[in-house]
């Protein structure tokens, strides 16, 4: 893993945005496209779980709504509850696999692009390993300690570990294989 200082991470994020400027979809919509399967940890009916490529910490996950929506007010209950379920499951998987001191979650999405966010409803699930001042939410969510970027092969190895753990950690959810990742059937009822 490589740790980028905040200014370098913002410059890289800006460069990525400029490279994608001619594309129609928003950045979050592009993260869940089929050709991005290397970062896909888990898929459900209304949302997917991906490894964040601009991670606050190792194992930082994003729950991204499949449908483009900019705020929670645009979600119906099935979509919202599906995302909430994935957040709960992701926390359990991160705790089981990476053993962080705690796991933070934050629901984000903005009506317009901001330097460190996108206009698409999503949830960050961030394992935190420190127990000192670096573990404060304001510190974790500000990129003040920089951003973790994965070296070639590291992200795939971590994704594979998280995928294997998902069905074991979230018992009672029917799991099935497909397209190189574990997918669960939507809950009944």
N, C-alpha and C positions, 0 to 999 in steps of 0.2 A: 504494500500500500504506500501511496505517496500522500503526504500532507501538504496542501497548498495553503499559503497565507490567504486571508480574506480578500485582499486586493487582487491577488493572482487568480483566485477562484471566480471573483466577479468579472474579471477580464475574460477568462475562459468561457464563462456562462454567456457573456455578451457576444463573444466570437461565435459560439454555438448558435445563438439566436440569429445573428446576421447570416450565418450559413443556411439557416432554415427559413429565412425571410420570404423566399419565393414560394414556400409550401403553403397550402390552404389551411391545413389543420393547425390547431394550437399545439404547443410543445407537449402538454400532458396527453393530448389525443395521440400524438406521434409515439409517445413512450409505450403505449399499449398496442401498437400495430404488430401484426404477426412476425415481421422480420426482427423484432426486438426480443425474441424469446430468451435470449441469453440472460436477461435480467429479470425475467418473469418467474416469480416464486410460486404463485397460486392464482387460480382464476375461479370466479364465481359468476353467477348470472348477471349481476349488476355492476360488478367492480373487479379489479385485479390487484394483486400485490406484486410490486416490483422492488428490486434493490435500487436505492437512490444512488445515482451516479455522482452526485455532489453531496456526499454523506457527512453529517455532523460527526458521526462515529461509525465504527465498523458495525455493519448489520442494519443500518438505518433503512427502514422500509417506507414505501409510499403505497397507500391504498388509493387507487385512482378509479373514479367512476367511469364506466364504459361510455355512457352518454355524456356529451358535453353539456355541462351545467355550471354556471358561475357562482351560484350560491345555494345554500341548503334550502332556501325557500322554493327552489325549482324542483326539489325532489319529492316524490311521493313516498309514502311509508315503506313499501317494499324495497325501494332503492336505498332509503336512509337506513333501514334496519339491516339490510345486507352489508352495507359499509360498516355499520357498528359491529356486526358479527365478525367481519374480517379483522377489524381493529383488535377485538378481544382475542381472536385466534392468533393473530400475529404477535401480540404481547406474550401469549403463552409459549409460542414457538421460540421466540427470542430468549425468553427466560430459560427454557429447557436446553437450548443449543449453545447459547453464548454466555449464559450466567452473569448478566450485568447486575450492578447494584440496584438499579431500578430501570423502568421503561417509561418514557414520556410519550404522550400523544398530543397532537395539535391538529385541529381541523382548519384548513386554509382554502384559499380561493379568493380572488378579488375581481371586481368588475373591470379592472384594467391591469396590464402587466406592471409589476413592481420589480425592483432590482433582484430580489431573492424569492419571488413568487410568480404565479401564473393565474390568469383568469379561467380557472377550471377547478371545481370542487375536488379536493383531495385531503387525505389525512396522513400526517407524518407519524411514524411509530419509531421512536429513537431509543435504542439501548444506551444507558449511561453507566460507565464503569467507575467513574470517580465518585468520591463522597465528600469532597472539599468544595471550595468556591466554584470550581469548574463544573460542578453538577447542578448549579442553579439554572432554572429554566431560561432566564434572560441571557445567560452565557451560552447555553446549548443552542438556542434558536437564533442567535445573532451572528454565527460564524466567527465570533471574535477569536476563537482558537484555530480558525482555519477550517478546511474541508478535506475529507478523506476521498481520494480517488483510487480506484483499484488498478493494480498492474494487470497486464494480460494474464488470463487464467485464474486470477484470484476471485473475481466476481463469480465466475462460473462455478468454482469450487464451493464458495459460500452458498450460492443459490442451490446447488445440489444438496448440501447438508440441510438447508431449511426445507426444501421440498420433501426430502425423506422423512423429516420429523413431523410434517404437517398432519398426516392422518393419525399418527400415534398421539400427538398432543391434543388434538381436537376429536376425542372419541365420540362415537355415536353419529358421526356425519358420514354418510356413504361416500367413499372415495372411488374414483375411477381414473384410469390413465388415458392420456391422449396428447398428441402433439408435443411429447417430450416433457410434460409436466403433470402434476397431480391436479385434478379438477374435481370439485365436489358438486354433487347434485344440490339444487336449491332446497332449503329446508321445507318440509311440508307444513301446511297449516297456516 
